[in-house]
Amino acid sequence: MIICSCNVLSDRDVRHAVNTADDALRNAKQIYGQLGCSAECGRCAHTMRTIIDEAYRERALACQAGCPRGGTKDE
């Protein structure tokens, strides 16, 4: 789904940027930077923030479900 008409960015583009960035992305400006563009009208900023929050929440839940709770398998 296109969330930024000005830069033709989809929700998938934003999720990909969040999931592949070297550093944690926390706001729309950082997403734009990661994707090599800049804000125009700003109407998508709230939706981008929601996607960022969802991506980090999903990552945390996946870690809780699959990450070892300290130590290694050999311990």
The first five atom37 places (N, CA, C, CB, O) and aatype in JSON, in Angstrom:
{
  "aatype": [12, 9, 9, 4, 15, 4, 2, 19, 10, 15, 3, 1, 3, 19, 1, 8, 0, 19, 2, 16, 0, 3, 3, 0, 10, 1, 2, 0, 11, 5, 9, 18, 7, 5, 10, 7, 4, 15, 0, 6, 4, 7, 1, 4, 0, 8, 16, 12, 1, 16, 9, 9, 3, 6, 0, 18, 1, 6, 1, 0, 10, 0, 4, 5, 0, 7, 4, 14, 1, 7, 7, 16, 11, 3, 6],
  "atom_mask": [
    [1, 1, 1, 1, 1],
    [1, 1, 1, 1, 1],
    [1, 1, 1, 1, 1],
    [1, 1, 1, 1, 1],
    [1, 1, 1, 1, 1],
    [1, 1, 1, 1, 1],
    [1, 1, 1, 1, 1],
    [1, 1, 1, 1, 1],
    [1, 1, 1, 1, 1],
    [1, 1, 1, 1, 1],
    [1, 1, 1, 1, 1],
    [1, 1, 1, 1, 1],
    [1, 1, 1, 1, 1],
    [1, 1, 1, 1, 1],
    [1, 1, 1, 1, 1],
    [1, 1, 1, 1, 1],
    [1, 1, 1, 1, 1],
    [1, 1, 1, 1, 1],
    [1, 1, 1, 1, 1],
    [1, 1, 1, 1, 1],
    [1, 1, 1, 1, 1],
    [1, 1, 1, 1, 1],
    [1, 1, 1, 1, 1],
    [1, 1, 1, 1, 1],
    [1, 1, 1, 1, 1],
    [1, 1, 1, 1, 1],
    [1, 1, 1, 1, 1],
    [1, 1, 1, 1, 1],
    [1, 1, 1, 1, 1],
    [1, 1, 1, 1, 1],
    [1, 1, 1, 1, 1],
    [1, 1, 1, 1, 1],
    [1, 1, 1, 0, 1],
    [1, 1, 1, 1, 1],
    [1, 1, 1, 1, 1],
    [1, 1, 1, 0, 1],
    [1, 1, 1, 1, 1],
    [1, 1, 1, 1, 1],
    [1, 1, 1, 1, 1],
    [1, 1, 1, 1, 1],
    [1, 1, 1, 1, 1],
    [1, 1, 1, 0, 1],
    [1, 1, 1, 1, 1],
    [1, 1, 1, 1, 1],
    [1, 1, 1, 1, 1],
    [1, 1, 1, 1, 1],
    [1, 1, 1, 1, 1],
    [1, 1, 1, 1, 1],
    [1, 1, 1, 1, 1],
    [1, 1, 1, 1, 1],
    [1, 1, 1, 1, 1],
    [1, 1, 1, 1, 1],
    [1, 1, 1, 1, 1],
    [1, 1, 1, 1, 1],
    [1, 1, 1, 1, 1],
    [1, 1, 1, 1, 1],
    [1, 1, 1, 1, 1],
    [1, 1, 1, 1, 1],
    [1, 1, 1, 1, 1],
    [1, 1, 1, 1, 1],
    [1, 1, 1, 1, 1],
    [1, 1, 1, 1, 1],
    [1, 1, 1, 1, 1],
    [1, 1, 1, 1, 1],
    [1, 1, 1, 1, 1],
    [1, 1, 1, 0, 1],
    [1, 1, 1, 1, 1],
    [1, 1, 1, 1, 1],
    [1, 1, 1, 1, 1],
    [1, 1, 1, 0, 1],
    [1, 1, 1, 0, 1],
    [1, 1, 1, 1, 1],
    [1, 1, 1, 1, 1],
    [1, 1, 1, 1, 1],
    [1, 1, 1, 1, 1]
  ],
  "atom_positions": [
    [[0.85, -1.17, 0.0], [0.0, 0.0, 0.0], [0.91, 1.24, 0.0], [-0.97, -0.01, 1.23], [1.85, 1.32, 0.78]],
    [[0.62, 2.18, -0.87], [1.37, 3.43, -0.91], [1.01, 4.28, 0.3], [1.09, 4.21, -2.24], [-0.17, 4.57, 0.54]],
    [[2.01, 4.65, 1.07], [1.75, 5.51, 2.24], [2.29, 6.92, 2.04], [2.36, 4.9, 3.49], [1.88, 7.85, 2.73]],
    [[3.21, 7.08, 1.1], [3.75, 8.4, 0.79], [3.57, 8.64, -0.71], [5.26, 8.52, 1.2], [4.33, 8.11, -1.52]],
    [[2.58, 9.43, -1.05], [2.3, 9.72, -2.45], [3.39, 10.6, -3.06], [0.95, 10.4, -2.6], [3.71, 10.47, -4.24]],
    [[3.95, 11.49, -2.28], [4.97, 12.42, -2.79], [6.21, 11.67, -3.29], [5.37, 13.42, -1.7], [6.77, 12.02, -4.33]],
    [[6.65, 10.65, -2.54], [7.84, 9.88, -2.89], [7.52, 8.48, -3.4], [8.76, 9.79, -1.7], [8.43, 7.7, -3.67]],
    [[6.25, 8.16, -3.51], [5.76, 6.85, -3.94], [6.43, 5.75, -3.12], [6.02, 6.63, -5.46], [7.08, 4.85, -3.66]],
    [[6.25, 5.83, -1.8], [6.79, 4.83, -0.88], [5.65, 3.97, -0.35], [7.55, 5.5, 0.29], [4.58, 4.47, 0.0]],
    [[5.9, 2.69, -0.3], [4.9, 1.76, 0.22], [5.22, 1.38, 1.65], [4.81, 0.5, -0.66], [6.31, 1.67, 2.16]],
    [[4.26, 0.74, 2.29], [4.51, 0.23, 3.64], [5.64, -0.79, 3.62], [3.22, -0.39, 4.23], [6.4, -0.89, 4.58]],
    [[5.75, -1.54, 2.54], [6.83, -2.53, 2.41], [8.19, -1.83, 2.35], [6.62, -3.4, 1.16], [9.17, -2.32, 2.93]],
    [[8.26, -0.69, 1.65], [9.51, 0.07, 1.59], [9.93, 0.51, 2.99], [9.35, 1.31, 0.68], [11.1, 0.41, 3.36]],
    [[8.97, 0.99, 3.76], [9.26, 1.47, 5.12], [9.7, 0.31, 6.0], [8.04, 2.18, 5.73], [10.68, 0.43, 6.74]],
    [[8.99, -0.8, 5.95], [9.37, -1.97, 6.75], [10.77, -2.47, 6.38], [8.34, -3.11, 6.57], [11.57, -2.81, 7.25]],
    [[11.03, -2.5, 5.09], [12.35, -2.94, 4.63], [13.45, -2.01, 5.16], [12.4, -2.99, 3.08], [14.49, -2.47, 5.61]],
    [[13.2, -0.71, 5.12], [14.17, 0.26, 5.64], [14.43, 0.03, 7.12], [13.68, 1.7, 5.41], [15.58, 0.04, 7.56]],
    [[13.37, -0.19, 7.89], [13.5, -0.43, 9.33], [14.29, -1.71, 9.58], [12.11, -0.51, 10.0], [15.16, -1.74, 10.44]],
    [[13.98, -2.75, 8.83], [14.58, -4.06, 9.09], [16.0, -4.21, 8.56], [13.73, -5.12, 8.48], [16.71, -5.12, 8.98]],
    [[16.43, -3.33, 7.67], [17.77, -3.47, 7.1], [18.73, -2.35, 7.5], [17.68, -3.52, 5.61], [19.9, -2.38, 7.12]],
    [[18.26, -1.38, 8.25], [19.12, -0.26, 8.66], [20.18, -0.73, 9.65], [18.27, 0.87, 9.28], [19.93, -1.59, 10.49]],
    [[21.37, -0.15, 9.54], [22.44, -0.47, 10.48], [22.11, 0.03, 11.88], [23.77, 0.12, 10.01], [22.41, -0.64, 12.87]],
    [[21.51, 1.2, 11.96], [21.11, 1.79, 13.24], [19.59, 1.81, 13.33], [21.69, 3.23, 13.4], [18.9, 1.79, 12.31]],
    [[19.07, 1.86, 14.54], [17.62, 1.9, 14.74], [17.04, 3.18, 14.14], [17.26, 1.79, 16.24], [17.54, 4.27, 14.4]],
    [[16.0, 3.03, 13.34], [15.29, 4.17, 12.78], [14.12, 4.49, 13.69], [14.8, 3.89, 11.31], [13.34, 3.6, 14.02]],
    [[13.99, 5.74, 14.09], [12.98, 6.11, 15.07], [11.93, 7.09, 14.56], [13.64, 6.7, 16.25], [10.92, 7.3, 15.23]],
    [[12.15, 7.68, 13.38], [11.18, 8.66, 12.89], [11.17, 8.72, 11.37], [11.5, 10.05, 13.47], [12.01, 8.1, 10.71]],
    [[10.22, 9.46, 10.83], [10.05, 9.54, 9.38], [11.29, 10.13, 8.7], [8.82, 10.38, 9.04], [11.67, 9.68, 7.62]],
    [[11.91, 11.13, 9.31], [13.1, 11.74, 8.71], [14.2, 10.71, 8.5], [13.61, 12.88, 9.6], [14.86, 10.71, 7.46]],
    [[14.39, 9.83, 9.47], [15.4, 8.78, 9.34], [15.01, 7.76, 8.27], [15.61, 8.08, 10.68], [15.87, 7.26, 7.55]],
    [[13.72, 7.47, 8.16], [13.25, 6.56, 7.1], [13.55, 7.17, 5.74], [11.72, 6.28, 7.25], [14.09, 6.5, 4.86]],
    [[13.19, 8.45, 5.57], [13.47, 9.13, 4.3], [14.96, 9.06, 3.98], [13.0, 10.59, 4.36], [15.33, 8.78, 2.84]],
    [[15.8, 9.33, 4.96], [17.24, 9.28, 4.74], [17.7, 7.91, 4.31], [0.0, 0.0, 0.0], [18.52, 7.78, 3.4]],
    [[17.18, 6.88, 4.95], [17.54, 5.5, 4.61], [17.11, 5.17, 3.18], [16.9, 4.52, 5.6], [17.79, 4.41, 2.49]],
    [[16.0, 5.74, 2.74], [15.47, 5.45, 1.41], [15.95, 6.45, 0.35], [13.96, 5.46, 1.45], [15.57, 6.34, -0.81]],
    [[16.77, 7.41, 0.76], [17.34, 8.35, -0.19], [16.39, 9.41, -0.72], [0.0, 0.0, 0.0], [16.53, 9.86, -1.86]],
    [[15.43, 9.8, 0.08], [14.5, 10.85, -0.32], [14.24, 11.77, 0.87], [13.16, 10.25, -0.86], [14.87, 11.62, 1.92]],
    [[13.34, 12.71, 0.7], [13.03, 13.62, 1.8], [11.54, 13.9, 1.86], [13.81, 14.94, 1.65], [10.81, 13.67, 0.89]],
    [[11.11, 14.39, 2.99], [9.68, 14.69, 3.19], [9.25, 15.82, 2.27], [9.4, 15.06, 4.67], [10.0, 16.76, 2.02]],
    [[8.04, 15.71, 1.79], [7.44, 16.77, 0.99], [6.31, 17.41, 1.8], [6.91, 16.22, -0.39], [6.49, 18.49, 2.37]],
    [[5.16, 16.75, 1.86], [4.01, 17.34, 2.57], [3.94, 16.88, 4.03], [2.72, 16.97, 1.86], [3.36, 17.58, 4.86]],
    [[4.52, 15.72, 4.36], [4.55, 15.23, 5.73], [3.32, 14.48, 6.2], [0.0, 0.0, 0.0], [3.27, 14.04, 7.35]],
    [[2.32, 14.31, 5.32], [1.11, 13.61, 5.75], [1.34, 12.14, 6.08], [0.05, 13.72, 4.68], [0.52, 11.53, 6.77]],
    [[2.42, 11.58, 5.62], [2.69, 10.16, 5.86], [3.46, 9.91, 7.16], [3.45, 9.59, 4.7], [3.63, 8.76, 7.55]],
    [[3.93, 10.95, 7.82], [4.79, 10.78, 9.0], [4.13, 9.95, 10.09], [5.17, 12.14, 9.56], [4.79, 9.1, 10.69]],
    [[2.86, 10.17, 10.35], [2.17, 9.41, 11.39], [2.1, 7.93, 11.02], [0.74, 9.97, 11.62], [2.33, 7.06, 11.86]],
    [[1.78, 7.64, 9.77], [1.71, 6.25, 9.32], [3.08, 5.59, 9.39], [1.15, 6.17, 7.89], [3.19, 4.43, 9.78]],
    [[4.11, 6.32, 9.01], [5.47, 5.78, 9.1], [5.81, 5.45, 10.55], [6.49, 6.77, 8.53], [6.39, 4.4, 10.82]],
    [[5.45, 6.32, 11.46], [5.73, 6.08, 12.88], [5.01, 4.82, 13.35], [5.29, 7.3, 13.74], [5.58, 4.03, 14.11]],
    [[3.79, 4.63, 12.91], [3.04, 3.42, 13.26], [3.74, 2.18, 12.74], [1.6, 3.5, 12.71], [3.85, 1.18, 13.45]],
    [[4.22, 2.23, 11.5], [4.92, 1.09, 10.91], [6.22, 0.82, 11.66], [5.2, 1.34, 9.42], [6.57, -0.34, 11.89]],
    [[6.95, 1.86, 12.02], [8.18, 1.7, 12.8], [7.88, 0.99, 14.12], [8.85, 3.08, 13.06], [8.56, 0.03, 14.48]],
    [[6.87, 1.47, 14.83], [6.49, 0.86, 16.11], [6.11, -0.6, 15.93], [5.32, 1.63, 16.74], [6.53, -1.45, 16.72]],
    [[5.31, -0.9, 14.9], [4.89, -2.29, 14.64], [6.1, -3.18, 14.35], [3.9, -2.34, 13.47], [6.18, -4.3, 14.84]],
    [[7.02, -2.68, 13.54], [8.2, -3.48, 13.17], [9.04, -3.82, 14.4], [9.05, -2.72, 12.15], [9.48, -4.96, 14.55]],
    [[9.26, -2.84, 15.28], [10.05, -3.12, 16.48], [9.29, -4.01, 17.46], [10.45, -1.81, 17.16], [9.9, -4.82, 18.15]],
    [[7.98, -3.86, 17.53], [7.17, -4.73, 18.39], [7.24, -6.17, 17.88], [5.7, -4.24, 18.44], [7.4, -7.1, 18.67]],
    [[7.12, -6.37, 16.56], [7.21, -7.71, 15.98], [8.59, -8.32, 16.23], [6.93, -7.66, 14.47], [8.71, -9.5, 16.54]],
    [[9.62, -7.5, 16.11], [10.98, -7.98, 16.34], [11.15, -8.41, 17.8], [12.01, -6.89, 15.99], [11.76, -9.44, 18.07]],
    [[10.63, -7.63, 18.73], [10.73, -7.97, 20.15], [9.98, -9.26, 20.47], [10.19, -6.82, 21.02], [10.48, -10.1, 21.22]],
    [[8.79, -9.42, 19.89], [8.02, -10.64, 20.13], [8.73, -11.85, 19.55], [6.63, -10.51, 19.52], [8.73, -12.92, 20.16]],
    [[9.32, -11.71, 18.38], [10.04, -12.82, 17.76], [11.24, -13.21, 18.62], [10.5, -12.45, 16.34], [11.55, -14.39, 18.76]],
    [[11.9, -12.22, 19.18], [13.06, -12.5, 20.03], [12.63, -13.21, 21.31], [13.8, -11.2, 20.36], [13.28, -14.15, 21.75]],
    [[11.53, -12.76, 21.9], [11.04, -13.4, 23.12], [10.67, -14.86, 22.85], [9.82, -12.65, 23.67], [10.87, -15.72, 23.7]],
    [[10.14, -15.12, 21.68], [9.72, -16.48, 21.35], [10.88, -17.38, 20.95], [8.7, -16.44, 20.23], [10.84, -18.58, 21.18]],
    [[11.93, -16.79, 20.34], [12.98, -17.63, 19.8], [14.37, -17.43, 20.33], [0.0, 0.0, 0.0], [15.25, -18.24, 20.05]],
    [[14.62, -16.38, 21.08], [15.97, -16.13, 21.59], [16.21, -16.94, 22.86], [16.17, -14.63, 21.87], [15.31, -17.09, 23.7]],
    [[17.42, -17.46, 23.0], [17.73, -18.16, 24.25], [17.71, -17.18, 25.42], [19.1, -18.86, 24.16], [18.03, -16.0, 25.26]],
    [[17.35, -17.65, 26.55], [17.25, -16.81, 27.76], [18.57, -16.83, 28.53], [16.11, -17.31, 28.68], [18.62, -17.22, 29.69]],
    [[19.63, -16.4, 27.88], [20.94, -16.36, 28.53], [21.65, -17.68, 28.37], [0.0, 0.0, 0.0], [21.02, -18.74, 28.29]],
    [[22.96, -17.62, 28.33], [23.74, -18.83, 28.2], [23.7, -19.35, 26.77], [0.0, 0.0, 0.0], [23.17, -18.71, 25.87]],
    [[24.28, -20.53, 26.59], [24.29, -21.16, 25.27], [23.6, -22.49, 25.36], [25.73, -21.32, 24.74], [23.25, -22.95, 26.44]],
    [[23.42, -23.11, 24.22], [22.76, -24.42, 24.2], [23.58, -25.47, 24.93], [22.51, -24.86, 22.76], [23.04, -26.44, 25.46]],
    [[24.9, -25.26, 24.94], [25.78, -26.24, 25.57], [25.8, -26.15, 27.08], [27.18, -26.08, 25.05], [26.26, -27.07, 27.76]],
    [[25.29, -25.06, 27.63], [25.34, -24.89, 29.09], [24.21, -25.6, 29.77], [25.3, -23.42, 29.46], [24.1, -25.56, 31.0]]
  ]
}
